[in-house]
Amino acid sequence: MRITPNQITALRVAMAFASVALFGRGLWANAAALGLTVAAISLDAVDGYLARRFGLATPLGAQFDILGDRLIENVFFTYFAVAGEVSLWVPVFFFFRGTVTDFVRGLAAKAGRAGFGKNSMMESRWGRAIVASRASRAAYGALKCACFCYLGLELTLRAAGTQGREMLAIGAQIMVWATVLFCLVRGLPVVWEGRRYVAALSGPAAGAARGARPSRIGWMAGAAR
């Protein structure tokens, strides 16, 4: 029975939850958590490969893949914020950025455009290079993986009372803010190119369509007749 890309995405999310559940529970649990972290990020390339290789790519799959990425990012950064490894504003930023870009992608999906692939909403060359290219997605995934593993390692060494934790903490902050900056850079083209879908929704044609929509009372009266 062939495993589907959506099942891979669901497995990645489960691995992320299992990883944060293991952190802070001893040396071997932390080692397992680091392994699960690497697997949860690395499998992002596998679901995409399966979708392309076996012709399983669908608009729903593309949206589910994005949802999986959001859940994994938010799970890890929220956990590390609660553990005191990063500022609370880091997960807040990722929640905000993800909500905005996913809102825009949702409008694009209603117009028949996907977040990635041949029918991507990204039309400019620079937008595709920053957001939708395999190189950009791979680099972002590698950076997130390195960031989460570094934070997990720093948390483990801090719990063990290892000396020299100040330098480790500085390195962790560098990794975090590099990830935040990359996330911001990848989100801006989505908002910029998605402005046309926002404008279409708020334009006169959309307003006329809303005005022509029957009210609930009117619809019920018509149905009664």
Secondary structure, DSSP 8 states (H G I E B T S, - for coil): ----HHHHHHHHHHHHHHHHHHTTS-HHHHHHHHHHHHHHHHHHHHHHHHHHHTT---HHHHHHHHHHHHHHHHHHHHHHHHTTSS-THHHHHHHHHHHHHHHHHHHHHHTT-BSSSTTBS--SHHHIIIIISHHHHHHHHHHHHHHHHHHHHHHHHHHTT-S-HHHHHHHHHHHHHHHHHHHHHHHHHHHHHTHHHHHHHHSHHHHHHHHHS--HHHHHHHHH-
